[in-house]
Structure formats: structure tokens, C-alpha cells
Amino acid sequence: KIKRKGTGDTPILPFVAMATSGFLWLNYGIMKGDGTLVFVNFVGCVLNCVYILLYYWYTPNKTSVYKTVGFVLFMLACVRLYSAWQHTHPEEALDFIGFIAVCVTVGMFASPLTQLRLVMETKSTESMSFPLAILVFAQSFMWWWYGVLRSDGYIQFPNICGTVLGLIQIGVFLYYWNSQPETVSTIMMQNV
């Protein structure tokens, strides 16, 4: 999209969701004292901020970026403040941040599945990214295994979900690999 000097129809939400997830896991890692989680998610947060800035630079709809990023920053501040004020015991605060991180991460992993209806109707996977499906599967599996090694359910649960959802996406690609795609306009005409 950068070569074309625009964002096209790519939404800002996936980039913001990745940054949000990274920020929550960074906080979880800091609270837990897990250097691996801290380092990986710090790097992830920095990279996602770069992605968001590039998106902002190339999008004609800067207001949408302001609103989305502003809302997410407000919600993250609320989560962090609530965690600090309501949970006087560090274990409770850790559980709260872990729970929110799990919810955001599972939602982030499931978001590509919103394209499944279009894929099944058009019999084409061009609206989905095969490399992304492979990466979701691989990184989720590795983080799940890390969670197993650390005996940390908050790390295990969203990543076993991500592993399964990644496999579903890969399965969809394999199923529709040689299908003759129908155009979206043909599908629209059939539904009228």
C-alpha cells in the first residue's frame, strides 16, 4: 500500500488492536517480572506505533485515526488506572490485566475470520492473507508453548485460540486453493 501512496481500503483497527494487545502484555510482563514478555512486547509496541504513524501519514481520513487511537488510549488509561486503584494486591491487578489482555488478544486473532463469509461466497481467498495466517499459527503456537513452560494460563489460553484460528485460516486457504473465484459483483447480483 505504501508504494501506491495510500492506505486503500485497509482499516486502522488491526494496527491499533496489535498495539493495544502489545501494550497490555507489556504491562502484564512488567507486573509479573517476565523479561521475555517485556522485551518482545516493548519491541512490538514500538513497531506498531510506527505502523500507525505510517498509516496516519498515508491515509486521507486522518480524523478516523485520531478517533480510533484516542479512544483506545483512553480505554488503556482507564484499564491501567482501574487496575492500580481497585486492586490493592498485586496478584489481583495482574489477574485483571491478564484477563483484559486475553480478551483483546483472542479478538485480535479472530478478526481475520470476519472475511470467511466473503471467502465462502466468492470461493476466493484474495481478501485474506496467507502469510498472515501462517504467522498467526506459528507465533501463537510458540507463545502457547512458552505459556506451558511458564505454567501461565493467561499466556496459554489466547495463544491456543490463536493456534486453532490460524489453522482454520490455513484450512480455508487449502480448501479454496484451486477454486474458480466468483466476483463480488456476481455475488451481489445473486443476493438481489
C-alpha positions as a printed Julia matrix, in Angstrom:
192×3 Matrix{Float64}:
   0.0     0.0    0.0
   2.9     2.38   0.68
   4.08    2.09  -2.95
   0.66    3.33  -4.01
   0.88    6.26  -1.56
  -2.32    5.38   0.21
  -3.99    3.01   2.63
  -6.68    1.86   0.21
  -9.45    0.0    1.99
  -7.16   -1.22   4.77
  -8.67   -0.24   8.15
  -6.63    1.19  11.03
  -8.21   -1.18  13.56
  -5.86   -4.19  13.1
  -2.81   -1.98  13.74
  -4.41   -0.42  16.8
  -5.53   -3.84  18.07
  -1.97   -5.19  17.77
  -0.59   -2.15  19.61
  -3.26   -2.49  22.31
  -2.53   -6.17  22.79
   1.2    -5.48  22.93
   0.73   -2.71  25.49
  -1.41   -4.93  27.72
   1.07   -7.82  27.52
   3.92   -5.39  28.17
   2.15   -4.28  31.36
   1.44   -7.89  32.3
   5.1    -8.77  31.78
   6.27   -5.81  33.88
   3.86   -6.67  36.69
   4.88  -10.34  36.57
   8.61   -9.64  36.22
   8.86  -11.64  32.97
  11.72  -10.2   30.93
  10.79  -12.14  27.79
   7.25  -10.74  27.75
   8.55   -7.24  28.45
  11.19   -7.26  25.71
   9.04   -8.83  22.98
   6.03   -6.64  23.68
   8.1    -3.46  24.02
   9.51   -4.1   20.54
   6.0    -4.96  19.31
   4.57   -1.73  20.73
   7.29    0.36  19.09
   6.78   -1.36  15.72
   3.0    -1.0   15.92
   3.36    2.69  16.73
   5.5     3.02  13.59
   2.8     1.19  11.58
   0.13    3.52  12.96
   2.24    6.59  12.14
   2.79    5.33   8.58
  -0.9     4.64   8.27
  -1.66    8.14   9.51
   0.83    9.61   7.05
  -0.75    7.86   4.05
  -4.45    7.89   4.92
  -6.73   10.6    3.61
  -9.03   10.02   6.61
  -6.88   11.32   9.46
  -9.93   12.05  11.63
 -10.71    8.33  11.81
  -7.17    7.64  13.03
  -7.46   10.35  15.7
 -10.77    8.96  16.93
  -9.69    5.32  16.97
  -6.29    5.91  18.58
  -7.73    8.44  21.03
 -10.48    6.05  22.12
  -8.04    3.17  22.59
  -5.58    5.31  24.55
  -8.42    6.48  26.78
  -9.56    2.88  27.36
  -5.99    1.72  28.11
  -5.58    4.54  30.62
  -8.87    3.56  32.27
  -7.84   -0.11  32.45
  -4.46    0.78  33.94
  -5.92    3.25  36.46
  -8.69    0.86  37.47
  -6.12   -1.87  37.94
  -3.94    0.36  40.1
  -6.74    1.84  42.24
  -9.14   -1.08  42.64
  -6.71   -3.92  43.08
  -4.55   -3.25  46.1
  -2.99   -6.71  45.93
  -0.52   -7.16  43.06
  -1.97  -10.61  42.24
  -5.44   -9.11  41.69
  -4.05   -6.38  39.45
  -2.06   -8.97  37.49
  -5.18  -11.13  37.07
  -7.2    -8.13  35.89
  -4.6    -7.03  33.3
  -4.12  -10.67  32.24
  -7.86  -11.12  31.71
  -8.17   -7.93  29.62
  -5.07   -8.92  27.59
  -6.59  -12.35  26.91
  -9.86  -10.81  25.68
  -8.14   -8.31  23.39
  -5.74  -10.94  22.02
  -8.45  -13.51  21.26
 -10.45  -10.77  19.49
  -7.37   -9.78  17.51
  -6.71  -13.4   16.45
 -10.36  -13.9   15.48
 -10.67  -10.7   13.42
  -9.46  -12.21  10.1
 -12.29  -14.71  10.35
 -14.72  -11.88   9.57
 -13.66  -12.38   5.95
 -14.82  -16.02   5.92
 -18.32  -15.25   4.64
 -16.89  -13.33   1.69
 -14.36  -16.1    1.04
 -17.07  -18.77   1.03
 -19.39  -16.71  -1.18
 -16.71  -15.8   -3.74
 -14.77  -19.07  -3.38
 -11.66  -16.91  -3.36
  -9.16  -16.19  -0.6
  -7.9   -12.96  -2.14
  -9.41  -10.95   0.73
  -7.28  -12.91   3.24
  -3.54  -13.02   3.73
  -1.94  -16.48   3.59
   1.38  -15.32   5.1
  -0.55  -13.72   7.97
  -2.39  -16.99   8.61
   0.93  -18.87   8.73
   2.42  -16.25  11.07
  -0.61  -16.27  13.37
  -0.4   -20.05  13.62
   3.38  -20.13  14.2
   3.64  -17.31  16.71
   0.54  -18.45  18.61
   1.9   -21.97  18.86
   5.26  -20.7   20.14
   3.63  -18.38  22.73
   1.28  -21.18  23.79
   4.29  -23.42  24.38
   6.01  -20.59  26.31
   2.89  -20.33  28.47
   3.0   -24.08  29.09
   6.66  -23.86  30.12
   5.88  -20.94  32.46
   2.63  -22.55  33.7
   0.79  -19.32  32.85
  -2.83  -19.78  31.79
  -3.12  -16.16  30.7
  -0.45  -16.76  28.07
  -1.68  -20.25  27.16
  -5.38  -19.57  26.55
  -5.31  -16.81  23.92
  -2.46  -18.49  22.11
  -4.11  -21.89  21.87
  -7.1   -19.98  20.46
  -4.75  -18.22  18.03
  -3.21  -21.57  17.05
  -6.63  -23.06  16.28
  -7.82  -19.93  14.46
  -4.59  -19.86  12.44
  -5.18  -23.5   11.46
  -8.74  -22.64  10.42
  -7.44  -19.84   8.19
  -4.82  -22.15   6.67
  -7.54  -24.77   6.13
  -9.71  -22.23   4.32
  -6.79  -21.38   2.04
  -6.14  -25.03   1.28
  -9.83  -25.74   0.66
 -10.24  -22.85  -1.8
  -6.74  -23.17  -3.28
  -7.82  -24.12  -6.83
 -11.38  -22.79  -6.78
 -12.53  -20.55  -9.58
 -13.38  -17.3   -7.81
 -16.67  -15.57  -8.36
 -16.59  -11.79  -8.41
 -18.09   -9.81  -5.59
 -20.45   -8.11  -8.09
 -21.76  -11.55  -9.19
 -22.43  -12.45  -5.57
 -24.21   -9.13  -5.01
 -26.43   -9.71  -8.08
 -27.37  -13.2   -6.85
 -28.42  -11.78  -3.47
 -30.73   -9.16  -5.02
